[in-house]
């Protein structure tokens, strides 16, 4: 408008009627408490205050256009950042294939992956430190602050027995808990969800576990078993990892231990467009699978 010095030309450029443009200027002048323009029947001129404000207005328009363009890029996933958390058994075995699929579709989106124990995945989502988590079902226990968490199942994991090379039970394809406990047992340390589930299922059969060794990481369990220090039970999520470490896996019966693995989000924090796309990718990749 300032460049054309014509209300008519400015209204056309802004896709407004002349009365609408005039009304918008009046509202602005009323808001700031003074005149920015001096109008005549055919043209207008800037007041001294208007002259001072004009370059500021130009910068604001440029900033506005830039901000809108940046937002557009985020919504169409041409850029953006997401932060997710996943338990190590999933992060190191299944997740990389999903990330590759996501990056093929959205190469400009940056991903920060936190591979932490299942309990910390839940805590990070609960506190809003990450938008999305992948872990076992945390349940809706209000005492643990989980009432705001949403769990979306991806698949069901069936736990397996892990044995060292040369172990006498390797001749069997399926093992019972009672048979397994005849050897030294290696367990995760409390308060692990995996540990709690295994101990609970064994106890349901009247079996008590007295671990010979305890550790924080499933990978460490795999190495200890592979070196002949004992036997263990782990999620089948990390079965390939156990084999790579030199341990052997067998189906565990009596009890059969199953647990849902899924996406964890916080109902108080809506997902960004980029993180929603990652959630969709994970669901498309793994939904309905049963690990066994």
RAKA-V73642 format. One record per residue. PHI is phi in whole degrees, -180 to 180 (999 if undefined). Layout:
BEGIN
PHI  PHI
END
This chain:
BEGIN
999  -62  -70  -85  59  -140  -62  -63  -65  -65  -63  -64  -64  -92  61  -126  -77  -62  -62  -66  -65  -63  -66  -63  -67  -62  -62  -62  -67  -66  -65  -87  86  -172  -86  -106  -129  -111  -99  -121  -68  -114  -150  -152  -137  -78  -75  -55  -66  -64  -61  -68  -79  -55  -64  -64  -63  -62  -64  -62  -65  -64  -62  -63  -61  -66  -65  -64  -65  -63  -63  -60  -62  -69  -70  -95  62  -86  -158  136  -137  -134  -127  -127  -127  -146  -65  -54  -61  -87  -62  -92  -117  -96  -63  -54  -66  -71  -64  -61  -63  -64  -67  -64  -89  -134  -66  -88  -82  -87  -122  -109  -109  -105  -94  -133  -62  -54  -63  -74  -56  -62  -64  -67  -69  -60  -84  79  -76  -134  -80  -139  -127  -127  -163  -72  -58  -80  76  -107  -64  -65  -65  -96  76  -95  -66  -91  -91  -113  -110  -115  -61  -107  -162  -107  -100  -111  -66  -126  -83  -122  -128  -79  -57  80  -67  -64  -78  -65  -72  -100  -86  -131  -124  -103  -61  -61  -63  -66  -76  -75  -110  -59  -108  -108  -130  -70  -81  -65  -100  -54  -62  -62  -58  -61  -67  -63  -61  -66  -67  -64  -64  -63  -100  78  -106  -108  -99  -118  -61  -79  -142  -135  -150  -90  -119  -65  -63  -67  -58  -59  -68  -67  -64  -60  -93  79  -84  160  -122  -160  -131  -138  -62  -69  -51  -106  -62  -61  -65  -60  -66  -64  -79  105  -91  -123  -117  -138  -64  -104  -122  50  -98  -91  -104  -124  -151  -74  -111  -164  -88  -119  -130  -110  -64  -83  -126  -59  -72  -67  -59  -66  -71  -64  -65  -66  -61  -63  -63  -63  -66  -65  -79  -120  -56  91  -70  -123  -80  -151
END
